[in-house]
């Protein structure tokens, strides 16, 4: 988990005596919209020969889960459903925070924040931050003071 990449642990490398005959492959599941790890998926077996196939099977499962996460997120945007993070970003924009300070407050990179803002521009039919905030107020997402409704 520390390295945030696929890891294979073979039998004797396990930290726990109980699992010394287990062969495990673990892989992070990324939410590429937020650029965060949302979960880890582990596949284990007792037979050493199967570990070669575990990595491939696990990678295919994780790829499908990540695609599903992205599709779900995009579908929510198309339907106008906002995440809590989206509402927080709108709140900070309404209160006059800079993009740099918003990135720090919501723990997102500048590119991740830009992607979110462009999606929000589409949802609220806006082409800049000011019209985005005004349209979010009109839509009842935030109030004039930037409070989330």
GIMO-V284386 format. One record per residue. N is the residue number from 0. SS is DSSP state (helix for helix, strand for strand, loop for the rest). PHI is phi in whole degrees, -180 to 180 (999 if undefined). BURIAL is # if it has 24 or more other ideal C-beta (glycine too) atoms within 12 Angstrom, else .. Layout:
N,SS,PHI,BURIAL / N,SS,PHI,BURIAL
//
This chain:
0,loop,999,. / 1,loop,-63,. / 2,loop,-90,. / 3,loop,58,. / 4,loop,-138,. / 5,loop,-64,# / 6,strand,-133,# / 7,strand,-117,# / 8,strand,-120,# / 9,strand,-104,# / 10,helix,30,. / 11,helix,-63,. / 12,helix,-78,. / 13,loop,-63,. / 14,loop,-76,. / 15,loop,-105,. / 16,helix,-58,. / 17,helix,-59,. / 18,helix,-105,. / 19,loop,-64,. / 20,loop,-104,. / 21,loop,-100,# / 22,strand,-122,# / 23,strand,-123,# / 24,strand,-128,# / 25,strand,-127,# / 26,strand,-146,# / 27,strand,-75,# / 28,strand,-106,# / 29,strand,-98,# / 30,strand,-100,# / 31,loop,-69,# / 32,loop,-70,# / 33,loop,-94,# / 34,loop,52,# / 35,strand,-128,. / 36,strand,-87,. / 37,strand,-101,. / 38,strand,-169,. / 39,strand,-124,. / 40,strand,-114,# / 41,strand,-121,# / 42,strand,-127,# / 43,strand,-130,# / 44,strand,-150,# / 45,loop,-94,. / 46,loop,-102,. / 47,helix,-60,. / 48,helix,-64,. / 49,helix,-76,. / 50,helix,-64,# / 51,helix,-63,. / 52,helix,-83,. / 53,helix,-58,# / 54,helix,-60,# / 55,helix,-67,. / 56,helix,-61,. / 57,helix,-62,# / 58,helix,-61,. / 59,helix,-65,. / 60,helix,-64,. / 61,helix,-62,# / 62,helix,-59,. / 63,helix,-66,. / 64,helix,-64,# / 65,helix,-65,# / 66,helix,-63,. / 67,helix,-64,. / 68,helix,-60,# / 69,helix,-65,# / 70,helix,-62,. / 71,helix,-62,. / 72,helix,-63,# / 73,helix,-65,. / 74,helix,-64,. / 75,helix,-61,. / 76,helix,-67,# / 77,helix,-62,. / 78,loop,-89,. / 79,loop,81,. / 80,loop,-84,. / 81,loop,-104,# / 82,loop,-82,# / 83,helix,-61,. / 84,helix,-61,# / 85,helix,-60,# / 86,helix,-66,# / 87,helix,-64,# / 88,helix,-60,# / 89,helix,-62,# / 90,helix,-62,# / 91,helix,-65,# / 92,helix,-62,# / 93,helix,-64,# / 94,loop,-87,. / 95,loop,88,. / 96,loop,-69,. / 97,loop,-76,. / 98,helix,-60,. / 99,helix,-62,. / 100,helix,-70,. / 101,helix,-64,# / 102,helix,-56,. / 103,helix,-67,. / 104,helix,-69,. / 105,helix,-100,# / 106,loop,57,. / 107,loop,-126,# / 108,loop,-75,. / 109,helix,-63,. / 110,helix,-68,. / 111,helix,-66,# / 112,helix,-64,# / 113,helix,-60,. / 114,helix,-59,# / 115,helix,-63,# / 116,helix,-64,# / 117,helix,-64,. / 118,helix,-66,# / 119,helix,-65,# / 120,helix,-57,# / 121,helix,-65,. / 122,helix,-61,# / 123,loop,-101,# / 124,loop,50,. / 125,loop,-124,# / 126,loop,-127,. / 127,loop,-157,. / 128,helix,-65,# / 129,helix,-65,. / 130,helix,-67,. / 131,helix,-61,# / 132,helix,-64,# / 133,helix,-60,. / 134,helix,-70,# / 135,helix,-68,# / 136,helix,-65,# / 137,helix,-60,. / 138,loop,-79,. / 139,loop,81,. / 140,loop,-84,# / 141,strand,-133,# / 142,loop,-97,. / 143,loop,-63,. / 144,loop,-91,. / 145,loop,91,. / 146,loop,-75,. / 147,strand,-74,. / 148,loop,-95,.
//
